[in-house]
């Protein structure tokens, strides 16, 4: 028997992918005290892992001097952070075993590095669908993604997708009323459902357009009836633009990334172009929850953490999948062994 080995030298790209997966779901009761409201997180997340992951996000995002700058906020939390969120932050710091300042900084860190794509679309029958990608340059967030069902008097008040340790929502729906997502337009500090209120689509659009906020943001809102979809481009004090669906004139979908829709995006950002191409290829006749998900995936990036599809008129179909992490390796050599019988 004679053995031989062949050594191939060179750089060979190898792509390793995880499979997409559904995040865990927790129920959060709005009827309990804010300081214990988020304790159900501990049923699905290990405390030590949460602390380690939070430290990783903070250290890779927030400069050390910010830790000192946030001290006045810690000393007068209720002055800077409205209730019930101040109580929720205090509670998280308590049962996660971390400092109050770190939990506050973690919430800031989640906001200042977000990149997003949101799509609202209407099919030929007037059904409105809403999709979104949330992009972050922190791979660890894939393991912190969580679906949250908020209960009021035992009923579902709203639901959404967030990250463990964050008290707000960037993505969510009020069943049979509206869906909403927020896309970064500069630095954001927004609790979507506090801002949107508890009314219907029109109420949500009016409130999200007018309420004063810290800085600019894009709100993407979908409703339950034909024509109920819009992108709201916000300045601090009011709307810079409201871009509604216009299916009669061909505007059956709207795509928003992180740049004003009436201006061309930067040359290095192709998400809008990719989304438009995917949606035009799908066509209004074929748009639904499944094809919207595929269109969202088609313009996802290597830092896309999760993709959500939802429809306020079909709240039970709310769906979030954590996107695969893609790792590219360059191998300097591959040894191929072959044996020959003699």
CORVENUR-V212817 format. One record per residue. PHI is phi in whole degrees, -180 to 180 (999 if undefined). D_CENTER is the distance of its C-alpha to the mean C-alpha in Angstrom with 1 decimal. Layout:
phi=PHI d_center=D_CENTER
phi=PHI d_center=D_CENTER
This chain:
phi=999 d_center=59.0
phi=-118 d_center=57.5
phi=-108 d_center=53.9
phi=-144 d_center=52.1
phi=-136 d_center=48.8
phi=-113 d_center=47.2
phi=-107 d_center=45.1
phi=-101 d_center=42.8
phi=-97 d_center=41.8
phi=135 d_center=39.1
phi=-97 d_center=35.4
phi=-120 d_center=33.6
phi=-74 d_center=29.8
phi=-126 d_center=28.3
phi=-105 d_center=24.7
phi=-109 d_center=23.5
phi=-126 d_center=20.5
phi=-84 d_center=19.1
phi=-85 d_center=18.5
phi=-68 d_center=15.3
phi=-151 d_center=15.0
phi=-81 d_center=13.8
phi=-74 d_center=12.4
phi=-67 d_center=14.9
phi=-121 d_center=15.1
phi=-126 d_center=16.7
phi=-99 d_center=18.5
phi=-118 d_center=18.5
phi=-89 d_center=21.6
phi=-79 d_center=21.7
phi=-90 d_center=25.5
phi=-97 d_center=25.9
phi=-60 d_center=26.3
phi=-55 d_center=23.1
phi=-74 d_center=24.4
phi=-118 d_center=24.4
phi=-60 d_center=21.5
phi=-95 d_center=19.1
phi=-60 d_center=21.8
phi=-57 d_center=20.6
phi=-58 d_center=18.0
phi=-71 d_center=21.2
phi=-77 d_center=22.1
phi=-123 d_center=19.4
phi=-125 d_center=18.9
phi=-77 d_center=21.9
phi=-61 d_center=22.5
phi=-63 d_center=23.9
phi=-67 d_center=20.9
phi=-58 d_center=18.5
phi=-64 d_center=20.9
phi=-65 d_center=21.2
phi=-66 d_center=17.5
phi=-61 d_center=17.0
phi=-63 d_center=20.0
phi=-64 d_center=18.8
phi=-63 d_center=15.6
phi=-64 d_center=17.9
phi=-64 d_center=20.8
phi=-90 d_center=19.0
phi=-122 d_center=17.3
phi=-105 d_center=19.6
phi=-61 d_center=23.2
phi=-60 d_center=25.8
phi=-66 d_center=27.3
phi=-65 d_center=24.2
phi=-57 d_center=25.2
phi=-75 d_center=28.5
phi=-67 d_center=27.0
phi=-85 d_center=24.9
phi=-57 d_center=28.0
phi=-61 d_center=29.1
phi=-66 d_center=25.7
phi=-64 d_center=26.5
phi=-70 d_center=30.0
phi=-134 d_center=29.1
phi=-56 d_center=25.7
phi=-64 d_center=26.4
phi=-72 d_center=27.5
phi=-100 d_center=24.3
phi=-121 d_center=21.7
phi=-70 d_center=22.4
phi=-77 d_center=23.1
phi=-88 d_center=21.9
phi=-70 d_center=19.2
phi=-61 d_center=22.1
phi=-65 d_center=23.4
phi=-64 d_center=20.2
phi=-65 d_center=19.9
phi=-60 d_center=23.6
phi=-63 d_center=23.2
phi=-61 d_center=20.5
phi=-62 d_center=22.8
phi=-70 d_center=25.7
phi=-88 d_center=24.8
phi=-91 d_center=22.7
phi=72 d_center=25.9
phi=-110 d_center=24.4
phi=-81 d_center=25.4
phi=-61 d_center=24.1
phi=-64 d_center=23.5
phi=-66 d_center=21.3
phi=-67 d_center=19.0
phi=-63 d_center=18.9
phi=-62 d_center=18.4
phi=-60 d_center=15.5
phi=-64 d_center=13.7
phi=-66 d_center=14.7
phi=-62 d_center=13.7
phi=-61 d_center=10.1
phi=-90 d_center=10.3
phi=-81 d_center=12.8
phi=-120 d_center=11.5
phi=-86 d_center=8.1
phi=-130 d_center=8.5
phi=-146 d_center=7.0
phi=-132 d_center=8.9
phi=-128 d_center=9.5
phi=-132 d_center=12.7
phi=-122 d_center=15.0
phi=-144 d_center=18.2
phi=-126 d_center=21.4
phi=-86 d_center=23.9
phi=-65 d_center=27.7
phi=-94 d_center=28.0
phi=88 d_center=25.8
phi=-78 d_center=22.8
phi=-107 d_center=19.5
phi=-123 d_center=16.3
phi=-137 d_center=12.7
phi=-127 d_center=10.3
phi=-155 d_center=7.1
phi=-107 d_center=6.1
phi=-116 d_center=3.7
phi=-112 d_center=6.9
phi=-142 d_center=8.6
phi=-86 d_center=12.4
phi=-129 d_center=12.6
phi=-56 d_center=13.5
phi=-62 d_center=14.1
phi=-68 d_center=10.5
phi=-61 d_center=10.8
phi=-92 d_center=13.5
phi=-111 d_center=11.8
phi=-69 d_center=8.9
phi=-147 d_center=10.4
phi=-86 d_center=10.8
phi=-126 d_center=12.6
phi=-108 d_center=15.5
phi=-93 d_center=17.0
phi=-108 d_center=20.8
phi=-133 d_center=23.4
phi=55 d_center=27.0
phi=80 d_center=26.0
phi=-109 d_center=24.1
phi=-73 d_center=20.4
phi=-83 d_center=19.4
phi=-166 d_center=15.8
phi=-142 d_center=13.0
phi=-169 d_center=9.3
phi=-123 d_center=6.8
phi=-149 d_center=6.7
phi=-120 d_center=8.6
phi=-58 d_center=12.4
phi=101 d_center=14.1
phi=-104 d_center=11.7
phi=-92 d_center=13.3
phi=-110 d_center=10.9
phi=-132 d_center=8.1
phi=-99 d_center=5.6
phi=-140 d_center=5.8
phi=-180 d_center=9.3
phi=-145 d_center=12.9
phi=-103 d_center=16.4
phi=-57 d_center=18.6
phi=63 d_center=21.0
phi=-130 d_center=20.1
phi=-161 d_center=16.9
phi=-115 d_center=13.2
phi=-153 d_center=11.0
phi=-138 d_center=7.9
phi=-117 d_center=8.2
phi=-115 d_center=8.6
phi=-67 d_center=10.5
phi=-132 d_center=14.2
phi=91 d_center=15.7
phi=-81 d_center=14.9
phi=-120 d_center=13.2
phi=-149 d_center=14.0
phi=-139 d_center=13.0
phi=-104 d_center=12.9
phi=-57 d_center=12.0
phi=-81 d_center=14.4
phi=-67 d_center=17.0
phi=-76 d_center=17.1
phi=-73 d_center=17.0
phi=79 d_center=19.8
phi=-119 d_center=21.0
phi=-87 d_center=22.7
phi=-92 d_center=22.2
phi=-57 d_center=20.5
phi=-62 d_center=23.1
phi=-61 d_center=22.9
phi=-64 d_center=19.2
phi=-62 d_center=19.8
phi=-64 d_center=22.7
phi=-68 d_center=21.3
phi=-67 d_center=18.1
phi=-80 d_center=20.6
phi=-109 d_center=23.1
phi=-67 d_center=22.0
phi=-63 d_center=22.4
phi=-133 d_center=19.4
phi=-71 d_center=19.5
phi=-156 d_center=18.5
phi=-68 d_center=17.2
phi=-162 d_center=13.9
phi=-108 d_center=13.1
phi=-106 d_center=12.6
phi=-113 d_center=12.4
phi=-128 d_center=14.4
phi=-125 d_center=16.0
phi=-116 d_center=19.1
phi=-112 d_center=21.6
phi=-119 d_center=24.4
phi=-55 d_center=25.2
phi=87 d_center=24.2
phi=-89 d_center=21.6
phi=-163 d_center=18.7
phi=-161 d_center=18.1
phi=-110 d_center=16.3
phi=-105 d_center=17.3
phi=-94 d_center=17.8
phi=-107 d_center=18.5
phi=-95 d_center=20.9
phi=-62 d_center=21.6
phi=-104 d_center=24.2
phi=178 d_center=23.4
phi=-79 d_center=22.2
phi=-83 d_center=23.0
phi=-168 d_center=22.5
phi=-123 d_center=21.6
phi=-117 d_center=21.2
phi=-85 d_center=21.8
phi=-59 d_center=22.1
phi=-144 d_center=25.8
phi=-62 d_center=26.5
phi=-62 d_center=30.3
phi=-107 d_center=30.3
phi=94 d_center=27.9
phi=-89 d_center=24.6
phi=-84 d_center=23.1
phi=-144 d_center=19.6
phi=-134 d_center=17.7
phi=-117 d_center=15.3
phi=-129 d_center=13.5
phi=-108 d_center=12.1
phi=-126 d_center=13.0
phi=-139 d_center=16.6
phi=-55 d_center=18.9
phi=-67 d_center=19.5
phi=-86 d_center=23.3
phi=-114 d_center=23.5
phi=-69 d_center=23.3
phi=-72 d_center=20.4
phi=-59 d_center=21.6
phi=-63 d_center=23.7
phi=-88 d_center=21.5
phi=-111 d_center=18.3
phi=-111 d_center=18.8
phi=-65 d_center=15.4
phi=-62 d_center=16.8
phi=-59 d_center=20.1
phi=-66 d_center=18.7
phi=-66 d_center=16.7
phi=-60 d_center=19.9
phi=-63 d_center=22.1
phi=-66 d_center=20.3
phi=-69 d_center=20.3
phi=-65 d_center=23.9
phi=-69 d_center=24.9
phi=-70 d_center=23.6
phi=84 d_center=25.3
phi=-64 d_center=25.0
phi=-64 d_center=27.5
phi=-113 d_center=25.2
phi=-76 d_center=21.7
phi=-159 d_center=20.3
phi=-62 d_center=17.3
phi=-70 d_center=18.4
phi=-72 d_center=19.2
phi=-67 d_center=16.0
phi=-60 d_center=14.1
phi=-65 d_center=16.6
phi=-63 d_center=16.3
phi=-67 d_center=12.6
phi=-64 d_center=13.6
phi=-62 d_center=16.6
phi=-114 d_center=14.7
phi=-72 d_center=12.3
phi=-120 d_center=13.2
phi=-61 d_center=14.4
phi=-103 d_center=11.5
phi=-68 d_center=8.8
phi=-86 d_center=7.5
phi=-148 d_center=6.4
phi=-124 d_center=7.4
phi=-120 d_center=7.8
phi=-124 d_center=11.1
phi=-159 d_center=12.8
phi=-151 d_center=16.0
phi=-60 d_center=17.3
phi=-76 d_center=20.8
phi=-133 d_center=20.0
phi=-61 d_center=17.8
phi=-70 d_center=18.9
phi=-95 d_center=17.3
phi=-53 d_center=13.7
phi=-146 d_center=12.3
phi=-125 d_center=9.6
phi=-126 d_center=10.8
phi=-76 d_center=10.1
phi=-78 d_center=11.4
phi=-64 d_center=14.8
phi=-89 d_center=15.5
phi=-100 d_center=18.3
phi=-121 d_center=21.1
phi=-105 d_center=24.1
phi=-114 d_center=27.4
phi=-113 d_center=30.7
phi=-95 d_center=33.7
phi=-80 d_center=37.0
phi=-158 d_center=39.0
phi=-129 d_center=39.1
phi=-98 d_center=42.2
phi=-107 d_center=43.4
phi=-105 d_center=46.0
phi=-135 d_center=48.5
phi=-122 d_center=51.6
phi=-123 d_center=54.7
phi=-85 d_center=57.5
phi=-123 d_center=60.9
